[in-house]
Amino acid sequence: MIQEIIDAITTALAGTAGIVGDVGQYAGDIGDLVKKPKRLPALWVIYDGADFQDREVEAIVAQHTMQFTVVLMAKNHRSRKDGAEACHPIIESVRTSLIGLMIDEYGELWPTRERLIDASGPLMVYGLSYKIETSYQA
């Protein structure tokens, strides 16, 4: 289930190929992305985990909300202002690609938060968080 959702997100983000250099999955620490060789700007999909609801029925059905973050990394050596402004169309393109995306039988992807993670020198890192409410049946 997790991998299928990540694959659907990365496939949807492939439409930003004219705007970004790399789109892919990342399973490490967000801080390690700074050290990872890449073509910038880049989008990396990370599975953040899930929150589960209490059991409400006798059947073994675990209702839960899964969270994913798309990390946007970009560099601009002119200024932070120019770097931030260059990120805005990418953030909007991610929104267009992901808001309301139906992923097979799992559910609809929905945004929860967009935030600046880091602005160090010419590097800008944004976290674009999305959730999907679904269930797991044993």
C-alpha positions as CSV (number, residue, x, y, z in Angstrom):
1,M,0.0,0.0,0.0
2,I,2.7,2.5,1.0
3,Q,4.8,1.9,-2.1
4,E,1.8,2.1,-4.4
5,I,0.9,5.5,-3.0
6,I,4.5,6.8,-3.3
7,D,4.6,5.5,-6.9
8,A,1.4,7.3,-7.7
9,I,2.7,10.5,-6.2
10,T,6.0,10.4,-8.0
11,T,4.1,9.5,-11.3
12,A,1.8,12.5,-10.8
13,L,4.9,14.7,-10.1
14,A,6.6,13.6,-13.2
15,G,4.5,16.2,-15.0
16,T,6.7,18.8,-13.4
17,A,9.7,17.5,-15.3
18,G,10.1,20.7,-17.3
19,I,10.4,22.6,-14.0
20,V,12.5,20.3,-11.8
21,G,15.6,18.2,-12.4
22,D,14.8,15.2,-10.3
23,V,11.6,13.6,-9.0
24,G,11.9,10.5,-6.8
25,Q,11.4,8.7,-3.5
26,Y,13.7,9.2,-0.6
27,A,13.7,7.1,2.6
28,G,16.4,8.8,4.7
29,D,16.5,11.9,6.9
30,I,15.5,15.2,5.3
31,G,18.8,16.7,6.5
32,D,20.7,14.1,4.4
33,L,19.1,15.3,1.2
34,V,21.4,18.3,1.3
35,K,24.4,15.9,0.9
36,K,22.7,13.7,-1.8
37,P,23.9,14.4,-5.3
38,K,21.1,15.8,-7.4
39,R,19.9,18.0,-10.2
40,L,18.2,21.0,-8.7
41,P,15.4,21.9,-8.3
42,A,14.3,18.5,-7.1
43,L,11.2,16.9,-5.6
44,W,11.6,14.0,-3.1
45,V,8.7,12.0,-1.7
46,I,8.9,10.8,1.9
47,Y,6.5,8.6,3.8
48,D,6.0,10.3,7.2
49,G,3.9,7.6,8.9
50,A,0.3,7.1,9.8
51,D,-2.2,7.9,12.6
52,F,-4.7,5.1,13.5
53,Q,-8.2,5.5,14.8
54,D,-9.6,3.4,17.6
55,R,-11.2,0.1,16.7
56,E,-14.9,0.7,16.2
57,V,-16.2,-2.6,14.7
58,E,-15.6,-6.3,15.4
59,A,-13.9,-6.9,12.1
60,I,-10.2,-6.2,11.9
61,V,-10.3,-2.9,10.0
62,A,-7.7,-0.2,10.9
63,Q,-8.9,3.2,9.7
64,H,-5.9,5.4,9.4
65,T,-4.5,8.6,7.9
66,M,-1.2,8.3,6.1
67,Q,1.1,11.3,5.7
68,F,3.6,12.0,2.9
69,T,5.9,14.9,2.4
70,V,7.2,16.2,-0.9
71,V,10.5,17.9,-0.2
72,L,11.3,20.7,-2.7
73,M,15.0,21.6,-2.9
74,A,16.3,24.4,-5.0
75,K,19.4,26.7,-5.2
76,N,19.7,30.2,-6.3
77,H,23.0,32.0,-6.0
78,R,21.6,35.5,-6.7
79,S,19.6,35.9,-3.5
80,R,17.2,34.1,-1.1
81,K,14.3,36.3,-2.4
82,D,15.0,35.1,-6.0
83,G,15.3,31.6,-4.7
84,A,12.0,31.7,-2.9
85,E,10.3,33.3,-5.9
86,A,11.7,30.5,-8.1
87,C,10.1,27.9,-5.8
88,H,6.6,29.4,-5.8
89,P,5.6,28.1,-9.3
90,I,7.0,24.6,-8.4
91,I,4.9,24.6,-5.2
92,E,1.8,25.6,-7.2
93,S,2.6,22.9,-9.8
94,V,2.8,20.3,-7.0
95,R,-0.6,21.5,-5.7
96,T,-2.1,21.1,-9.2
97,S,-0.7,17.6,-9.5
98,L,-1.6,16.3,-6.0
99,I,-4.7,18.0,-4.6
100,G,-7.6,15.6,-4.9
101,L,-5.5,12.9,-6.6
102,M,-7.4,9.6,-6.4
103,I,-5.0,6.7,-5.7
104,D,-6.6,3.4,-6.8
105,E,-8.7,2.0,-4.0
106,Y,-6.8,3.8,-1.2
107,G,-8.4,7.2,-1.4
108,E,-7.9,10.9,-2.2
109,L,-4.7,12.8,-1.5
110,W,-5.2,16.1,0.4
111,P,-2.8,18.8,1.4
112,T,-2.2,19.4,5.1
113,R,0.7,21.9,5.2
114,E,3.4,23.7,3.2
115,R,6.4,25.1,5.1
116,L,9.9,26.3,4.7
117,I,12.2,23.7,6.2
118,D,15.5,25.4,5.6
119,A,17.1,28.4,3.9
120,S,20.9,28.1,4.1
121,G,22.9,30.2,1.8
122,P,21.6,29.6,-1.7
123,L,19.7,26.5,-0.8
124,M,15.9,26.6,-0.2
125,V,14.1,23.5,1.2
126,Y,10.3,23.4,1.4
127,G,8.1,20.6,2.8
128,L,4.8,20.1,1.1
129,S,2.7,17.7,3.3
130,Y,-0.2,15.6,2.1
131,K,-2.5,13.0,3.7
132,I,-4.7,10.1,2.5
133,E,-7.4,8.6,4.7
134,T,-7.7,4.9,4.1
135,S,-8.2,1.6,5.9
136,Y,-6.3,-1.7,6.2
137,Q,-8.2,-4.9,6.6
138,A,-6.5,-8.0,7.9
